[in-house]
Amino acid sequence: MMPRAWIVVLGFVLAGAGGLGAYFLPLFQTAASSSSAGPAALPNLNPVSTPSQPFTVLLLGSDDDSKFVPDRLNTQSMILVRVDPTTKQATMLSIPRDLWVPIPGQGVGKISTAYQLGGAQAAMGAVESNFKVHIDDYVWIGLNGLVHLINKLGGVDIQVTNPVMDDFYPADLNSGDDPYGYYRVAVLPGATHMDGVHALQYVRSRHGDVRGDFARSERQQQLLLAIKSQASHLNIADLPSLASSLNGEIKTSIGLDRMRALIEIANDFNGSNIHRVVLVPPYTSEGWAAGQSVVFADWGQILPVVHQTFP
């Protein structure tokens, strides 16, 4: 899919459902407005119907620095997003990357390895088979893609309630750096404005926090909503540079025509009807399996909660 199609995907998912892309919605809203107003406007020769059925998208984020072979990446972030156009409700569910599960056709392992073993389809299959849900599409983003997007926005405003002190943050963002090096990252509590690098540090850091990946999942959801808030600063003139900055760093299965339809309902969603779920204990517990630190699921508690919003 071409970069502009990826932008459209993210434009709906973040704006309408708190996923990885709402910051682009204003671009397409502006384009839609200009296409129907004024004598110089172009007619819509390919109208699409507004969606009415709920749909689910799996958002995937990977460390894709030089330590990893391209297309052999784990997913460091997995967020399942469901949007219901009829009730105008959306839910995002963060899935622990170390969740120990059966992976269809691959045996048992951390759910984060499914993408490495079989790409987006394997990641979707692992989530579908374990959480007993249906996933319509996926969106994947890499490290530099997230950094570039936030920088194009002019940064984001974050109210830090969960400070970060990490002495072992990976020094791997730029290919010229030692991909196995580390440096110290400190994010202090309070209101702050973050550029792309510092926002990535905030949501990626996993050391020095007693709540581990659970706290990181909460920070990731917090950043996504902050990006959504910042989206109003964009305009249609930003589109070419945004498309260029995203090249190769975002992939999706959603087609352009369907995205045009989804954008029609994006304005119906805001912070008050976007629900956030993180599978903290007692829904999960930490332990060891196959010599690894993993997260075990209590499916008896998880599935009833999931099926309330992901039937």
N, C-alpha and C positions, 0 to 999 in steps of 0.2 A: 504494500500500500504506500502511496506517496506521502511525504511528510505532511502536506496540508490535511490529508484525511486523518492522520494521527492527531493533528491539532484539534480537529473537530471532535474526535472521540474524547479527548481530554477536556475539551471545552464543555461538553455536557456532563461528563462523569463528576468532575469537581464541582461545577456550579450547581448541579441538580442533586448530587448524592454524596458529596464530600469525598470523592475519590481523587484520582491524580490528574485533574485537568480543568477545573472550573475557571481558572485564570484566563482561558481563551474565549469564554462565552461572549464577553462584550464585543469582541471582534466580529463575531458572526451575527450578533444582534444588530450591530451597526450596518453590516452588509445587508441584512434582511430589510432593515428600515429604508436604506437608500435604494433598494431595488423596487420599492413600491411607492416612492414619493418623488414627485417632480417630473418634469417633462423629459429629462435625460435618463430616467430610470429604465432599466431593462425589464421586460416582462418575465414572469416566472413560467417558463415553458415546460417545466417538469414538476408540477406540484406533488406533494406527498401527504398522506393522511397522518394525522396526529396519533401517536400510539396510545392504546388504552389498556393493554395487558401489562402486568408486572414483568420486569426483566431483571436478570442478575448478571453482574460483571465481576470477574476476578481481577483485582489489581495486583501486579507483581513488580517488585523492585529487587534488583540484583547488584551486588558488587561486581563490576565488570572491568576492574583495573588489570594491569599486565600480569598479575599473579595467575590469572585464569585464562584458559584457552577459550577463544570466542565460541559461543554456542555450547559451552560446557560449564554453565554457571548455575550456582545454587540461587535460590530466592531468599534474600534476607528479610523481605517484607511480603506478606500475603494479606490482603484485605478484601473480603467478600462484600460487595455492595448490591443491595436490592432496591429497586425503585418501583413504586406502585403509583402509576399516573392517576388512578381513580380516587384513591384515598389521599393522594398527595403526601405520602409518607416514604421515607427512605431510611435504610439501616446500613451501617458499615460495621462489619465483624472482623476484628484482627485475629489472625490465626498464628499461634506461636510457631516460629520457624523450626524449633527443636521438637515439635510434637511427634511422638513415636507412633507410627501408623503403618498398616499394610499399604503398599504402593502397588497398584494393579500391574501385574506382569513383571514386578521387580523384587518382590519379597517385602520384608519389613525394614523400615528406616525412618530417618527424619523427613518430615514432609517437605522440607526445603530442598531435598535432593531430587525430588520428582522432576523439576524443570531441567536439571542437568542430565537426567537419564533419558528424558523423552520430550523435552521442550514444553511449550505452553499446554499442549494437549494432555501430556502426562500430569502436569500440575493440576489442570482442571479435573482430570480423572481421579486424582488422589483426593481432592476436596469433595467431589461429588460422591464418591464411594464411601467415604468415612463420615461426612456430615449429612448424607442422605438428602442432597439438594440437587437441583438442576442449574447449570451455569450456561448462560447464552453466549457470552463472549469474554475476552480477556483484554487487558492492556498491560504492557510491560514497559518499564523505564529503567535506565541505567544511572550511574552516579553523576556523570557530567551532564546528562540531560536534565536532572533535577536542579543542579547548580545553575545551568544556563537559563532555565525557565525563571527561576527566582530572581536572578540578576536582571533579566529583561523586564521584570515587574518593578524593578527599583527596590527590591528587598521586601521583607515582610515584617509585620509587627507582632511580637510574641510576648505574652505575659508569662514569664517563667515562674512556675510554681514548683517545678521539679528540677532543681539545679543539677548540673553535671560536673563532675571532677574525674577526669579520665587521664591516667598517666600512660596509657597504652593505646592511644588513638592511631589508627593506621595512616602512615604518610604515603598514601598510594594514589592520590587523586590525579596527579600529573604523571605521564608516562616516563618523564625524565628522572623522577624521584625513585629512591629505593623502595620497591613495592612491599618490602618486608620491614621497613623502618617504622618507628613510632614517634609520637610527640605528645606533649601534654595539652589537653583541652579543658577549659574551665568556662562554664556558663553559669553566671551568678543569678540568684533570684531577683525578680522585679521585671518591669516593663523594658523591653529592648527592641531595637530594630536590627534585623539580621540580613546580611547579604547571602548569596547562594552557598558559599563555602561554610559560613557559620551556621546557617540553617541545617545543612547536611550534617555538620558535627553534632548539632543538638539532637537530631533524630536518629543518627547512626551510632552514637556512642553507647557502649554496652558494659563498660567497666566502672567501678566506683559507685554503683547504685545497687543497694541491697535488694531491690525488687527486680533487678535484671531485665530480661526481655519484656516483662509485663509493663514496666515503666517506659521502656522504649516504644512499645506499641501505643501507649497513651500519648507520648510526645509526637509520634507520627501522625496520629489523628488530629492532634492540636495544630500541627503545621498545615495540614491539608485545609483546615477551616480558616487558618490565617491567610493562606494563598487565595482562597475563595473571596475573602474580604478585600484583598488587594486588587482583585480583578477589575474593579471599576476604573482603574487608572489606565487601562489599555484602550487603544483605538485601532481602527482598521489599518492605519498606516504602519502599525507594528508587524503586520502579518508576514511580509517577506523575510524580515530578519528572524522572526520567531521560527518560521519553517526551516531556515538555514541552521539555526542553533540546535534544532531537534534532530537533524539528519542522522539516522542510525541509532539514536538513543531512545526511541520510542517505537514500539511495535504493537499492533492490535489486529483483532479479527473482525472488527466492526467496519462495515462498508460505509462509504460516503453518503449514499442515499438514505440509509437508515439513520445516520447521524443527523441529517437534516430534519428528519421526523422527530427525533428525540429532542432536538433543540427547541422545538415548538412548546414543550412542556417544562423546560428548565426553570423558567421564572416562577413556577409554582412551588419551588422548594427553597427553604431557607434554614437557618440554624434551629428554629423551633420545631421543625418536623424532620430533622435528621437525627437519628438515634445512633449512639455509639456503644459498642459492646467489646470488651476485652475479657478474655477467658482466664481471669485470675483465679487462684484457689478460692473455693473448693472445687471449681470446675476442672482444674488441672492440678497436678502435683509434680515436683521435680524428683528425678531419680537417675538411675544408671541402667544402661542396656548396651550390650555388645561393647563394653569398655568405654562408652560415651556418656556424657551428661545429657540427659534428655528430659522431655516433658511428657508425662502420661495424662491421658484424657479420662475423665469420668463421664463416659457417654450417657450414663443414666441421668446425669444432671444437664449435660450440654445439649443433647438432642431436643428435649422439650423446649428449651429456651430458643434454640435455633429455629425450630419449626413454627414458633410463634410469628416469625417475620420472614422465614425462608421456607414456605411450604413446598 
